[in-house]
């Protein structure tokens, strides 16, 4: 190994790493672009593209779709949000009978600063809503309405769904209220990064993957099991990129992702109680080291620590800039999203175990998380 420090090798591999990361993101999930499934008035797709979506998934599902839909539709609402930067349409569901409604943050973010939100119920009644609180990092938000009548609360599943289990998605793709699609749970435990606010990213933690059609406007709606219980909040769909790398068809291709109900309940309960969500904070900035770059530089694989916040949790645990985190909670460190996921699932005061490399030696650190600034 060369005697020079990782810092002196940084110019040789960091730009190369950025190129590799961009290529991976551009081809995520085997050539699929993952994006939020909100529907804006300026970017709505044609009805023909969405109507062809998910036709095969309905045949796969063994749910009694009609009875499930009849039971759940009264709990699902269409949300119209507008503000200075535009307007959009999405979905939501009633989670408490005194008027609390769960949705995605990206559905109502346009109205966060002085805008307006309207909620359309299945009985065609429309009422104004206020934003109780929102969490851009998990892409969840809670609204409050003055109930126009007795509200039907959607029941929450108490057990996680299984791969292959039939599910039904209900929402308002392209503003078409009460749209029902069906399919199965294709996979569990996906960690999906979606575009967030102000050039940041939101993370769908332990997301449910489904082939039930999830189209623009389904965001914030309901993914339910055969008992009509909420198992997830549809939040993102995937599309095949064009030859130029841009997103191609915006209709469903059978790859949709939903925030699991246990995550949604935890976040919404905190928003209702306090108006906000407090996440954990590590206080460092990292970049993954590509395999070939690690070989060329004689460095271990892991996450290169670019900066450490002075006086922050990571600094207090002994981590420094130019360290290389090689293990997170006993698992190989390969992605920044591993650290982001920990901050979203571990409350301030919780601990995270890390292993890191410095100056040819490995060491361990236990970081006590602070509160996200």
VMD Tcl script that draws the C-alpha trace (Angstrom):
set ca {
  {0.00 0.00 0.00}
  {1.14 3.51 -0.74}
  {2.17 5.65 2.21}
  {0.05 8.58 1.10}
  {-3.17 9.25 3.02}
  {-6.72 8.72 1.73}
  {-7.01 12.48 1.46}
  {-4.19 12.63 -1.09}
  {-5.87 9.85 -3.09}
  {-9.24 11.58 -3.05}
  {-8.73 13.56 -6.28}
  {-7.93 10.29 -8.10}
  {-11.09 8.39 -7.22}
  {-13.79 10.75 -6.00}
  {-14.70 12.27 -9.40}
  {-14.69 8.77 -10.89}
  {-16.97 7.62 -8.09}
  {-19.43 10.40 -8.86}
  {-19.67 9.23 -12.48}
  {-20.33 5.65 -11.42}
  {-22.98 6.71 -8.91}
  {-24.76 8.77 -11.57}
  {-24.83 5.78 -13.91}
  {-26.23 3.51 -11.23}
  {-28.96 5.98 -10.32}
  {-29.82 6.44 -13.98}
  {-30.26 2.70 -14.36}
  {-31.74 1.84 -10.99}
  {-33.70 -1.42 -10.77}
  {-32.34 -2.78 -14.02}
  {-32.99 0.23 -16.22}
  {-35.96 1.73 -14.40}
  {-36.44 5.29 -13.18}
  {-38.21 5.51 -9.84}
  {-40.22 8.66 -9.25}
  {-42.96 9.91 -6.99}
  {-46.47 9.22 -8.21}
  {-48.01 12.62 -7.58}
  {-49.99 14.20 -10.39}
  {-49.50 17.86 -11.23}
  {-51.82 19.88 -13.40}
  {-48.96 20.73 -15.73}
  {-47.61 17.21 -16.06}
  {-50.61 14.90 -16.31}
  {-50.24 11.98 -18.70}
  {-52.84 10.78 -21.12}
  {-55.60 8.50 -19.87}
  {-54.63 5.91 -22.46}
  {-51.23 5.34 -20.87}
  {-52.72 4.68 -17.45}
  {-55.67 2.60 -18.60}
  {-53.36 -0.04 -20.02}
  {-51.47 -0.30 -16.75}
  {-51.82 -3.28 -14.51}
  {-54.30 -5.21 -16.68}
  {-52.40 -8.42 -16.05}
  {-52.11 -7.85 -12.30}
  {-55.88 -7.91 -11.84}
  {-55.96 -11.44 -13.16}
  {-53.27 -12.50 -10.71}
  {-55.04 -11.22 -7.61}
  {-57.35 -13.56 -5.75}
  {-58.88 -10.76 -3.70}
  {-62.63 -10.23 -4.03}
  {-61.85 -6.85 -5.55}
  {-65.44 -5.58 -5.75}
  {-66.31 -6.03 -2.06}
  {-62.87 -4.73 -0.97}
  {-63.28 -1.63 -3.12}
  {-66.81 -0.98 -1.85}
  {-65.60 -1.18 1.73}
  {-62.48 0.99 1.29}
  {-63.49 3.69 -1.21}
  {-65.47 5.72 1.38}
  {-62.23 6.07 3.42}
  {-60.13 7.26 0.46}
  {-60.12 10.90 -0.66}
  {-58.87 12.93 -3.58}
  {-56.60 15.84 -2.64}
  {-56.16 19.01 -4.68}
  {-53.33 21.28 -3.58}
  {-52.29 24.61 -5.02}
  {-49.74 27.28 -4.24}
  {-47.47 29.86 -5.77}
  {-45.44 27.28 -7.70}
  {-48.34 25.35 -9.20}
  {-50.98 22.81 -8.35}
  {-51.40 19.08 -8.16}
  {-53.70 16.19 -7.38}
  {-53.13 13.17 -5.19}
  {-54.86 10.83 -2.79}
  {-55.23 10.24 0.93}
  {-57.17 8.22 3.48}
  {-59.10 9.00 6.65}
  {-57.13 7.69 9.64}
  {-59.18 9.24 12.48}
  {-62.89 10.00 12.63}
  {-62.31 13.56 13.81}
  {-60.93 14.54 10.41}
  {-57.28 13.50 10.19}
  {-56.15 12.38 6.74}
  {-52.87 10.69 5.80}
  {-51.15 11.44 2.49}
  {-47.72 11.92 0.92}
  {-45.78 15.10 1.54}
  {-45.13 15.60 -2.16}
  {-48.89 15.70 -2.77}
  {-49.40 18.81 -0.64}
  {-45.93 20.39 -0.51}
  {-46.91 23.01 -3.11}
  {-49.44 24.39 -0.60}
  {-47.11 24.42 2.39}
  {-46.41 28.16 2.25}
  {-49.72 29.94 2.05}
  {-51.39 27.69 -0.50}
  {-54.69 25.85 -0.26}
  {-55.73 22.21 0.02}
  {-59.13 20.80 -0.89}
  {-60.32 17.28 -0.06}
  {-62.94 15.50 -2.17}
  {-64.78 12.62 -0.48}
  {-66.35 9.66 -2.24}
  {-69.81 11.16 -1.72}
  {-68.71 14.18 -3.83}
  {-68.47 16.55 -0.85}
  {-65.47 18.90 -1.02}
  {-64.04 20.61 2.05}
  {-61.00 22.73 2.80}
  {-58.13 21.11 4.70}
  {-55.27 22.42 6.78}
  {-51.80 20.90 6.89}
  {-51.20 19.53 10.40}
  {-47.60 18.67 9.66}
  {-45.39 17.07 7.07}
  {-42.17 15.10 6.94}
  {-40.22 15.57 3.70}
  {-37.65 12.94 4.69}
  {-40.18 10.09 4.74}
  {-42.57 11.76 2.25}
  {-45.55 11.66 4.62}
  {-47.99 14.35 5.73}
  {-51.21 14.71 7.72}
  {-54.17 16.94 6.89}
  {-57.14 17.98 9.06}
  {-60.67 18.71 7.88}
  {-63.86 19.66 9.64}
  {-65.80 16.44 8.97}
  {-68.69 17.10 6.56}
  {-70.47 14.12 8.14}
  {-69.60 10.84 9.76}
  {-66.24 9.76 8.40}
  {-65.30 6.16 7.69}
  {-61.82 5.43 9.05}
  {-59.66 3.02 7.10}
  {-58.62 0.04 9.26}
  {-54.87 -0.50 9.67}
  {-53.30 -3.90 9.18}
  {-51.47 -5.20 12.24}
  {-49.33 -7.73 10.36}
  {-47.01 -7.19 7.43}
  {-48.12 -8.63 4.09}
  {-46.33 -11.57 2.54}
  {-44.68 -11.75 -0.87}
  {-47.28 -13.03 -3.31}
  {-50.21 -11.84 -1.18}
  {-53.02 -10.17 -3.18}
  {-53.48 -6.42 -2.68}
  {-55.77 -3.69 -4.00}
  {-54.70 -0.08 -4.68}
  {-57.29 2.70 -4.44}
  {-56.69 6.35 -5.27}
  {-57.09 9.09 -7.84}
  {-54.60 8.58 -10.71}
  {-54.76 11.57 -13.03}
  {-57.45 12.97 -10.75}
  {-59.83 10.06 -11.45}
  {-61.27 9.53 -7.97}
  {-62.09 6.05 -6.73}
  {-59.86 4.24 -9.22}
  {-59.19 0.62 -8.25}
  {-56.33 -1.61 -9.41}
  {-55.21 -4.96 -8.06}
  {-52.17 -7.19 -8.00}
  {-49.82 -8.85 -5.56}
  {-47.01 -7.93 -3.20}
  {-43.98 -8.42 -5.45}
  {-41.28 -7.85 -2.83}
  {-40.72 -6.45 0.65}
  {-38.02 -4.40 2.34}
  {-37.09 -2.20 -0.61}
  {-35.20 1.00 0.17}
  {-36.28 3.48 -2.48}
  {-34.92 7.00 -2.93}
  {-37.33 9.47 -4.50}
  {-36.93 13.17 -5.33}
  {-37.60 15.44 -2.36}
  {-37.79 19.14 -1.72}
  {-35.07 21.69 -2.47}
  {-32.89 19.20 -4.36}
  {-32.95 16.76 -1.44}
  {-34.16 13.17 -1.46}
  {-36.82 11.33 0.49}
  {-36.37 7.71 1.45}
  {-39.08 5.08 1.37}
  {-37.92 2.77 4.16}
  {-38.75 -0.96 3.93}
  {-41.07 -0.18 1.04}
  {-43.60 -2.67 -0.31}
  {-43.18 -3.41 -4.01}
  {-46.36 -4.25 -5.90}
  {-47.48 -4.86 -9.47}
  {-50.84 -3.24 -8.79}
  {-50.89 -0.20 -11.07}
  {-49.51 2.90 -9.32}
  {-49.86 5.94 -11.57}
  {-49.50 9.72 -11.10}
  {-52.15 10.75 -8.59}
  {-52.16 7.45 -6.68}
  {-49.68 8.98 -4.25}
  {-50.94 9.07 -0.69}
  {-53.76 6.62 -1.40}
  {-54.40 3.17 -0.04}
  {-52.81 -0.20 -0.68}
  {-55.00 -2.69 1.17}
  {-55.16 -6.42 1.79}
  {-58.13 -8.66 1.07}
  {-59.69 -7.64 4.38}
  {-59.66 -3.98 3.32}
  {-56.95 -3.09 5.83}
  {-54.28 -0.53 4.96}
  {-50.92 -2.24 4.43}
  {-49.14 0.62 2.66}
  {-49.32 4.14 1.25}
  {-48.56 4.13 -2.51}
  {-45.84 6.71 -3.05}
  {-43.77 5.99 -6.14}
  {-43.96 4.28 -9.50}
  {-41.28 3.33 -11.96}
  {-40.97 3.93 -15.68}
  {-38.60 2.70 -18.36}
  {-36.11 5.40 -19.42}
  {-35.90 6.47 -23.03}
  {-32.73 6.08 -25.08}
  {-31.69 9.56 -23.90}
  {-31.92 8.48 -20.27}
  {-35.05 10.50 -19.59}
  {-38.17 8.96 -18.12}
  {-40.19 7.22 -20.81}
  {-43.81 6.14 -20.50}
  {-45.30 7.54 -17.30}
  {-47.92 4.78 -17.07}
  {-47.47 1.87 -14.69}
  {-45.06 -0.87 -15.75}
  {-45.90 -3.08 -12.81}
  {-43.32 -1.60 -10.44}
  {-44.90 0.47 -7.70}
  {-43.77 1.16 -4.16}
  {-45.71 1.87 -0.98}
  {-44.64 3.06 2.47}
  {-45.51 0.26 4.94}
  {-48.35 1.00 7.32}
  {-46.25 0.67 10.49}
  {-43.90 3.42 9.28}
  {-46.84 5.57 8.18}
  {-48.60 5.13 11.52}
  {-45.51 6.01 13.56}
  {-44.88 9.17 11.54}
  {-48.52 10.26 11.41}
  {-49.01 9.72 15.15}
  {-46.02 11.96 15.86}
  {-47.25 14.63 13.45}
  {-50.71 14.63 15.05}
  {-49.20 14.82 18.54}
  {-46.56 17.49 17.90}
  {-47.03 18.90 14.39}
  {-43.65 17.61 13.25}
  {-41.33 14.61 13.18}
  {-37.93 14.53 14.87}
  {-35.40 12.22 13.23}
  {-32.00 11.04 14.31}
  {-28.83 12.86 13.25}
  {-25.32 11.48 12.68}
  {-23.50 14.64 11.64}
  {-21.37 13.40 8.76}
  {-21.31 13.43 4.97}
  {-20.16 10.36 3.04}
  {-19.64 9.08 -0.48}
  {-19.41 5.40 -1.52}
  {-16.07 4.19 -2.89}
  {-16.52 2.17 -6.12}
  {-14.88 -1.26 -6.25}
  {-12.36 -0.46 -8.96}
  {-11.45 2.84 -7.35}
  {-10.83 1.08 -4.03}
  {-8.51 -1.41 -5.74}
  {-6.60 1.31 -7.54}
  {-6.17 3.43 -4.41}
  {-5.46 0.52 -2.08}
  {-8.41 1.39 0.11}
  {-11.11 -0.82 1.64}
  {-14.62 -0.74 0.30}
  {-16.99 1.48 2.23}
  {-18.21 5.02 2.67}
  {-15.59 7.74 2.54}
  {-16.25 10.40 5.18}
  {-16.03 13.76 3.44}
  {-16.95 15.94 6.40}
  {-17.86 15.55 10.07}
  {-19.95 18.21 11.82}
  {-17.98 19.83 14.62}
  {-19.41 18.79 17.97}
  {-21.91 16.47 16.28}
  {-22.71 12.86 17.22}
  {-20.18 11.31 14.82}
  {-17.42 13.65 15.98}
  {-18.22 12.88 19.61}
  {-17.86 9.18 18.83}
  {-14.36 9.78 17.41}
  {-15.02 9.76 13.67}
  {-13.06 12.14 11.47}
  {-13.05 13.36 7.89}
  {-11.12 10.94 5.60}
  {-12.17 7.88 7.64}
  {-13.77 5.06 5.68}
  {-16.85 3.48 7.23}
  {-16.68 -0.21 6.36}
  {-19.55 -1.62 8.41}
  {-22.92 -0.32 9.67}
  {-24.70 -2.33 12.34}
  {-22.61 -5.35 11.36}
  {-23.42 -5.10 7.65}
  {-21.02 -3.96 4.88}
  {-21.26 -0.23 4.24}
  {-22.11 0.22 0.57}
  {-24.61 3.07 0.27}
  {-25.38 6.46 1.78}
  {-29.01 5.34 2.05}
  {-27.97 2.87 4.79}
  {-27.04 5.79 7.04}
  {-30.09 7.80 5.99}
  {-32.35 4.86 6.78}
  {-30.85 4.59 10.27}
  {-31.54 8.25 10.98}
  {-35.17 7.74 9.92}
  {-35.71 4.60 11.99}
  {-33.61 5.40 15.06}
  {-34.81 8.17 17.34}
  {-32.44 10.71 18.94}
  {-30.68 9.05 21.85}
  {-30.53 5.70 20.08}
  {-27.18 4.23 19.13}
  {-25.61 3.01 15.89}
  {-22.53 0.79 15.71}
  {-19.97 1.52 13.00}
  {-16.62 0.10 11.98}
  {-14.17 2.33 10.17}
  {-10.70 2.36 8.63}
  {-8.09 4.99 9.39}
  {-4.37 5.02 8.64}
  {-4.16 1.29 7.96}
  {-6.06 0.33 11.11}
  {-9.69 -0.60 11.75}
  {-11.67 0.59 14.74}
  {-15.22 0.55 16.09}
  {-17.44 3.41 17.22}
  {-20.84 3.64 18.82}
  {-22.62 6.81 17.77}
  {-25.43 8.21 19.93}
  {-27.76 9.99 17.54}
  {-28.71 13.60 18.06}
  {-31.75 15.42 16.68}
  {-31.93 16.41 13.02}
  {-31.20 20.14 12.77}
}
mol new
graphics top color blue
foreach p $ca { graphics top sphere $p radius 0.5 }
foreach p [lrange $ca 0 end-1] q [lrange $ca 1 end] { graphics top cylinder $p $q radius 0.2 }
display resetview
